[in-house]
Amino acid sequence: MKTAYLDCMSGISGDMTLGALVDAGVDLAAVNAAIESLSIAGCRLVATEVKKNGFRATQITVEHQPEHAHRHLHHITDMIDASQLTPRQKDLAKRIFTRLGEAEAKVHGTTIRKVHFHEVGAVDSIADIVGSAVAWDLLGVDRIVASPVPTGRGMIQIAHGRLSVPAPATAELLQGVPLAESHVDAELTTPTGAAILATMVDHFGPLPAMTVERIGYGAGQRDLVEQANLLRLFVGEASDAATSDQVWVLETNLDDTSGEVIGYCTTKLWEAGALDVYTTAIQMKKNRPGVMLSVLCQADKVEKIEKIVFRETTTLGVRRWPVSRHKLERKEHTIQTEWGPIEGKLGWIAGQPPSFSPEFESCKRVAAEKNVPLKAVYEAAQKAFGPSQAG
């Protein structure tokens, strides 16, 4: 599977994304041809090799005639529809702008049709987003993965006055995206960069197992004292055996909590959206038998899960750390048996036939309704799943 990995060590912006894509081999002339078809007078992208804290990279700047237009979303989508972009490129560009428009509308308390694109409606931002959509299409990857994203810190000046980092639209767009801590007093991730991530990235986590074929470096406009202001792009072939993502493990040891309380706590953890909850018998200090409570959850659930553990048990501390998870492709599936439908899940490796796993609750319901052994329902479900259903 052809995979791209965005190493967002110094955040991400539209021009950094374009720089990394062009540095990784995307034809700038083809991107410029698409930009020119937007009918913005004199607009074109210029690539320059620069150095950031001693490391070379490609920096993209937008050349255009001065203008002071504040566009609405429909103005921009009309420009894209009238351009010579391919249908896929138009769809990508409009999806990025729509995500951005939804975020701007929410933070300003208006509708997506009425929201003004100020900085993002300017020519350079239009060129960055449309150019990035075209460049991603030309790169032709099957999957995009990105690292956790630092936003920076401090204050910035925008059309609405001084605001703390991240800007409101950026924060809105990064909901559900794992963020990385940063001590850099600057805006590292812009609304444009956040919109590209929110629209394009399939998974967030560490660099996946892959054979790297190309590496591109995109430079930001700012020179940072603390680190090189670069976006690094890896392009290569990753194994099709499993998809991967990053989740969190939370654990605590308990030697003074009753089994009833632990059972109640695990129920509350499942209700809160935990991916997995389990207990392990352990031996603790002073030869006390204890229980290790372990929880697997998504990054956006960590604080909620941790609060439940603290509230419902006697623990004084919770260990937590991120882990990389590999998983098969999967989807819900229903098969027909002699006793009726059974719900379950298909799991498969790309290029190989899927396997079927019946859901316990569905099998239990059928067993109770038909007064047959549960194991017989499982066997019937597996038997009913054949090559025709696998297809």
QUIQUI-V529611 format. One line per field, one symbol per residue. ss: DSSP state (h for helix, s for strand, l for the rest). phi: phi as a letter, one per 30 degrees, with the letter a starting at -180 (. if undefined). A space follows every 50 residues. Layout:
ss = ???
phi = ???
This chain:
ss = lssssssllllllhhhhhhhhhhllllhhhhhhhhhlllllllsssssss ssllssssssssslllllllsshhhhhhhhhlllllhhhhhhhhhhhhhh hhhhhhhhlllllllsslllllhhhhhhhhhhhhhhhhhlllssssllss lsllssssllsssslllhhhhhhlllllssllllllslllhhhhhhhhhh llsslllllssssssssssllllllllllsssssssssllllssssssss ssssllllhhhhhhhhhhhhhllllsssssssslhhhlssssssssslhh hhhhhhhhhhhhllllllssssssssslsssssssssllsssssssssll llllsssslhhhhhhhhhhhlllhhhhhhhhhhhllhhhhl
phi = .dbcbccceciabdddddedddddjdddddddddddddiceidacbcbdb bbhjcdacccbccaddabdccceddddddddddcddeddddddddddded dddddddcibcddddcddedddeddddddddddddddddicdbbcbdecd ciajbbcbdcjdbdddeedddddcdicdccdbcddaddcceddddddddc ddbcldeddacdcbbccccdddccddaddbccccbaccdddadbacbccc bacbbbbdddddddddddddddjddababbdbccdhiddbbccbbcaded cedddddddddcbcdcabdbadbdccbddaadabccbdcjdbdabcbace ibddcccddedddddddddchbdedddedddddddbedddd
